[in-house]
Amino acid sequence: MLKSIRAKILLAILTVTMFTACSLAVVFYFRAAGMIEENYSGILYERMRQTIKDLDESLKEIYYVNTRTAWDTDIRNNAKEYSCTGNENSLENMAVFLREHSREYKDINSLYFVFPDKKMAVTSEEFPVNKQGISGEHIEELEKIQELDSFPVLVESPIHENVSFLSVIQKVEDDNGEILGYVVADIRERAIYYEYLEAVNDEKITRIVLVDRNDEIVTSGDYSDIGKTFPEITDQNIPKMEGYAEKNGVISFFSRGSFSDCGLYLEVPKKEVLSGLSRMRLFLIGIFGAVFVAAVLLALWLSRVVCGPLRSMTGTVEKIGEGDLSLRTEVTTADEIGTLGKEFNHMLDYIEALIAQVIEEEQQKKDAELEALQYQITPHFMYNTLNSIKFAAFLKGEKELAGLIGDFVELLQASINKKGSFLSVADEIHILKNYIHLQDFRYQGSFQVKYEISEEAYRCYIPRLILQPLVENALLHGIDIKRQTGKIWISGNVSEGKLILIVKDNGRGMTKEQIRDLFNSHAKKTNGLSAVGIPNVKERLELYYGTQGGMEYVSSGNGTEVTVFLPAIYDMPEEGRNN
């Protein structure tokens, strides 16, 4: 663990500097990586969108050519004639017309007409012109595709074995709606790849495929993928929307043609896109090293400037700790350390003055205590004297006077006794009755007191002298002693774990301002039994119980009611045990 302030300053400067440099480098690196990735992805996506758009336009033209071929009157008539008569010349004528239509657009590899009932086809190619023995599976596939739509799909050619084409299929009907056959326009898979996909491909792309509307792969950089469905070749799924996204370190691009519904899909590893950042990493490492060296030099200089005065002050403090209070630290700077040195010297001056003052005050206190011992009367002496007077009065037949003196002795003991801050409600009521007995004697029976305390409440413990100040306040400021109609009700019960104590009188009552002044008065009470007043009771309740304890005054023109509430506790609290 570092003990030297200079070492801590060095470590702090280096830590802050290195953390800042690392944070900036990391932020800059990832920001640059994000920009490179976004720029590359945006440019590549625009290129593939243009490619699929060009391919879509090409397929649209092929569709139009195929549609015109299907509706060509000469082809339909010759097809009908061959179906009816089997005339070979009709096939020759159809081949000529098919060649003419195939030359209408450059991307058409071939056009052929399939006779489903004859299981043969006539083509636009020089060889073979006619293809006999087409399998029923091929014909069923053409019929199924054509029933769904005429848009381009991947089809295994019935003319050329083991060769796949992207084909557009149209049915040809006679005037009665009977199917004469199917016109098929083929585009060779390799022609699509080299004409369109090769223009998008670069060394970073690891997968490039074109799928038809059924997500079958029409063409791909890997020839073995052709004819497979998309999920068979990658753990990625065909995106549902246009665009690109990164997942598991691979950036996937996808775009579909609006006409053909063919989709172009690309995969580029993210690390390939960011491979050019290696030079930037070396550059950032160099910058980091230079910043580190500069930070070390700066930290050494700053620590020397800051720690020089501190070392001087530390030496002075160590010598003062050995007992030499006459030393003072040398102040050489006007900064915070200089201010600290000045205030330290002022503190030493003040300490020396305080030491002298304490010595003098202690001597004066000893003299005063010695003098006070000569006049001190102990509480024990007062108890014994009052008890002697009580028994003398009792022996002379003054039983009432003896009882009053006994009550006063108990009150005096309760007021002066410092042992134990808590007592039971039963003991508190006993002390309160002694006080009321004395006041009843004083005021010649001018008031009456009624008690309604439950047995459960008697067993609860409360702070000492809680009820007496409340009754005393009712006698002094509440009921009218002269009218001799005063009444005080004292009640106590336990409800839901709360002890509720109520002192109520039928006196003059108090205004809200008088209640507020009563609570806020902090003047020491001198005209009652003890110095305990209403504010003291309130403060002790809050001190012991917080928000769970307190008192409330409610007053009208016909009396005052004060309610004390606190937790019901049946065991002596630790604070109330004798010390």
Secondary structure in CASP SS format (residue, H / E / C, confidence):
PFRMAT SS
TARGET T0000
AUTHOR 0000-0000-0000
METHOD secondary structure of the structure
MODEL  1
M C 1.00
L C 1.00
K C 1.00
S C 1.00
I H 1.00
R H 1.00
A H 1.00
K H 1.00
I H 1.00
L H 1.00
L H 1.00
A H 1.00
I H 1.00
L H 1.00
T H 1.00
V H 1.00
T H 1.00
M H 1.00
F H 1.00
T H 1.00
A H 1.00
C H 1.00
S H 1.00
L H 1.00
A H 1.00
V H 1.00
V H 1.00
F H 1.00
Y H 1.00
F H 1.00
R H 1.00
A H 1.00
A H 1.00
G H 1.00
M H 1.00
I H 1.00
E H 1.00
E H 1.00
N H 1.00
Y H 1.00
S H 1.00
G H 1.00
I H 1.00
L H 1.00
Y H 1.00
E H 1.00
R H 1.00
M H 1.00
R H 1.00
Q H 1.00
T H 1.00
I H 1.00
K H 1.00
D H 1.00
L H 1.00
D H 1.00
E H 1.00
S H 1.00
L H 1.00
K H 1.00
E H 1.00
I H 1.00
Y H 1.00
Y H 1.00
V H 1.00
N H 1.00
T H 1.00
R H 1.00
T H 1.00
A H 1.00
W C 1.00
D C 1.00
T H 1.00
D H 1.00
I H 1.00
R H 1.00
N H 1.00
N H 1.00
A H 1.00
K H 1.00
E H 1.00
Y H 1.00
S H 1.00
C H 1.00
T H 1.00
G C 1.00
N C 1.00
E H 1.00
N H 1.00
S H 1.00
L H 1.00
E H 1.00
N H 1.00
M H 1.00
A H 1.00
V H 1.00
F H 1.00
L H 1.00
R H 1.00
E H 1.00
H H 1.00
S H 1.00
R C 1.00
E C 1.00
Y C 1.00
K C 1.00
D C 1.00
I C 1.00
N C 1.00
S E 1.00
L E 1.00
Y E 1.00
F E 1.00
V E 1.00
F E 1.00
P C 1.00
D C 1.00
K C 1.00
K C 1.00
M E 1.00
A E 1.00
V E 1.00
T E 1.00
S C 1.00
E C 1.00
E C 1.00
F C 1.00
P C 1.00
V C 1.00
N E 1.00
K E 1.00
Q E 1.00
G C 1.00
I C 1.00
S C 1.00
G H 1.00
E H 1.00
H H 1.00
I H 1.00
E H 1.00
E H 1.00
L H 1.00
E H 1.00
K H 1.00
I H 1.00
Q H 1.00
E H 1.00
L H 1.00
D C 1.00
S C 1.00
F C 1.00
P C 1.00
V E 1.00
L E 1.00
V E 1.00
E E 1.00
S C 1.00
P C 1.00
I C 1.00
H C 1.00
E C 1.00
N C 1.00
V C 1.00
S E 1.00
F E 1.00
L E 1.00
S E 1.00
V E 1.00
I E 1.00
Q E 1.00
K E 1.00
V E 1.00
E E 1.00
D C 1.00
D C 1.00
N C 1.00
G C 1.00
E C 1.00
I E 1.00
L E 1.00
G E 1.00
Y E 1.00
V E 1.00
V E 1.00
A E 1.00
D E 1.00
I E 1.00
R E 1.00
E H 1.00
R H 1.00
A H 1.00
I H 1.00
Y H 1.00
Y H 1.00
E H 1.00
Y H 1.00
L H 1.00
E H 1.00
A H 1.00
V H 1.00
N C 1.00
D C 1.00
E C 1.00
K C 1.00
I C 1.00
T C 1.00
R E 1.00
I E 1.00
V E 1.00
L E 1.00
V E 1.00
D C 1.00
R C 1.00
N C 1.00
D C 1.00
E E 1.00
I E 1.00
V E 1.00
T E 1.00
S E 1.00
G C 1.00
D C 1.00
Y H 1.00
S H 1.00
D H 1.00
I C 1.00
G C 1.00
K C 1.00
T E 1.00
F H 1.00
P H 1.00
E H 1.00
I C 1.00
T C 1.00
D C 1.00
Q C 1.00
N C 1.00
I C 1.00
P C 1.00
K C 1.00
M C 1.00
E C 1.00
G E 1.00
Y E 1.00
A E 1.00
E E 1.00
K E 1.00
N C 1.00
G C 1.00
V E 1.00
I E 1.00
S E 1.00
F E 1.00
F E 1.00
S E 1.00
R E 1.00
G C 1.00
S C 1.00
F C 1.00
S C 1.00
D C 1.00
C C 1.00
G E 1.00
L E 1.00
Y E 1.00
L E 1.00
E E 1.00
V E 1.00
P E 1.00
K H 1.00
K H 1.00
E H 1.00
V H 1.00
L C 1.00
S H 1.00
G H 1.00
L H 1.00
S H 1.00
R H 1.00
M H 1.00
R H 1.00
L H 1.00
F H 1.00
L H 1.00
I H 1.00
G H 1.00
I H 1.00
F H 1.00
G H 1.00
A H 1.00
V H 1.00
F H 1.00
V H 1.00
A H 1.00
A H 1.00
V H 1.00
L H 1.00
L H 1.00
A H 1.00
L H 1.00
W H 1.00
L H 1.00
S H 1.00
R H 1.00
V H 1.00
V H 1.00
C H 1.00
G H 1.00
P H 1.00
L H 1.00
R H 1.00
S H 1.00
M H 1.00
T H 1.00
G H 1.00
T H 1.00
V H 1.00
E H 1.00
K H 1.00
I H 1.00
G H 1.00
E C 1.00
G C 1.00
D C 1.00
L C 1.00
S C 1.00
L C 1.00
R C 1.00
T C 1.00
E C 1.00
V C 1.00
T C 1.00
T C 1.00
A C 1.00
D C 1.00
E H 1.00
I H 1.00
G H 1.00
T H 1.00
L H 1.00
G H 1.00
K H 1.00
E H 1.00
F H 1.00
N H 1.00
H H 1.00
M H 1.00
L H 1.00
D H 1.00
Y H 1.00
I H 1.00
E H 1.00
A H 1.00
L H 1.00
I H 1.00
A H 1.00
Q H 1.00
V H 1.00
I H 1.00
E H 1.00
E H 1.00
E H 1.00
Q H 1.00
Q H 1.00
K H 1.00
K H 1.00
D H 1.00
A H 1.00
E H 1.00
L H 1.00
E H 1.00
A H 1.00
L H 1.00
Q C 1.00
Y C 1.00
Q C 1.00
I C 1.00
T C 1.00
P H 1.00
H H 1.00
F H 1.00
M H 1.00
Y H 1.00
N H 1.00
T H 1.00
L H 1.00
N H 1.00
S H 1.00
I H 1.00
K H 1.00
F H 1.00
A H 1.00
A H 1.00
F H 1.00
L H 1.00
K C 1.00
G C 1.00
E C 1.00
K H 1.00
E H 1.00
L H 1.00
A H 1.00
G H 1.00
L H 1.00
I H 1.00
G H 1.00
D H 1.00
F H 1.00
V H 1.00
E H 1.00
L H 1.00
L H 1.00
Q H 1.00
A H 1.00
S H 1.00
I H 1.00
N C 1.00
K C 1.00
K C 1.00
G C 1.00
S C 1.00
F E 1.00
L E 1.00
S E 1.00
V H 1.00
A H 1.00
D H 1.00
E H 1.00
I H 1.00
H H 1.00
I H 1.00
L H 1.00
K H 1.00
N H 1.00
Y H 1.00
I H 1.00
H H 1.00
L H 1.00
Q H 1.00
D H 1.00
F H 1.00
R H 1.00
Y C 1.00
Q C 1.00
G C 1.00
S C 1.00
F E 1.00
Q E 1.00
V E 1.00
K E 1.00
Y E 1.00
E E 1.00
I E 1.00
S C 1.00
E H 1.00
E H 1.00
A H 1.00
Y H 1.00
R C 1.00
C C 1.00
Y E 1.00
I E 1.00
P E 1.00
R C 1.00
L C 1.00
I C 1.00
L H 1.00
Q H 1.00
P H 1.00
L H 1.00
V H 1.00
E H 1.00
N H 1.00
A H 1.00
L H 1.00
L H 1.00
H H 1.00
G C 1.00
I C 1.00
D C 1.00
I H 1.00
K H 1.00
R H 1.00
Q C 1.00
T C 1.00
G E 1.00
K E 1.00
I E 1.00
W E 1.00
I E 1.00
S E 1.00
G E 1.00
N E 1.00
V E 1.00
S E 1.00
E C 1.00
G C 1.00
K E 1.00
L E 1.00
I E 1.00
L E 1.00
I E 1.00
V E 1.00
K E 1.00
D E 1.00
N C 1.00
G C 1.00
R C 1.00
G C 1.00
M C 1.00
T C 1.00
K H 1.00
E H 1.00
Q H 1.00
I H 1.00
R H 1.00
D H 1.00
L H 1.00
F H 1.00
N H 1.00
S C 1.00
H C 1.00
A C 1.00
K C 1.00
K C 1.00
T C 1.00
N C 1.00
G C 1.00
L C 1.00
S C 1.00
A C 1.00
V C 1.00
G C 1.00
I H 1.00
P H 1.00
N H 1.00
V H 1.00
K H 1.00
E H 1.00
R H 1.00
L H 1.00
E H 1.00
L H 1.00
Y H 1.00
Y H 1.00
G H 1.00
T H 1.00
Q H 1.00
G C 1.00
G E 1.00
M E 1.00
E E 1.00
Y E 1.00
V E 1.00
S E 1.00
S E 1.00
G C 1.00
N C 1.00
G E 1.00
T E 1.00
E E 1.00
V E 1.00
T E 1.00
V E 1.00
F E 1.00
L E 1.00
P E 1.00
A C 1.00
I C 1.00
Y C 1.00
D C 1.00
M C 1.00
P C 1.00
E H 1.00
E H 1.00
G H 1.00
R C 1.00
N C 1.00
N C 1.00
END
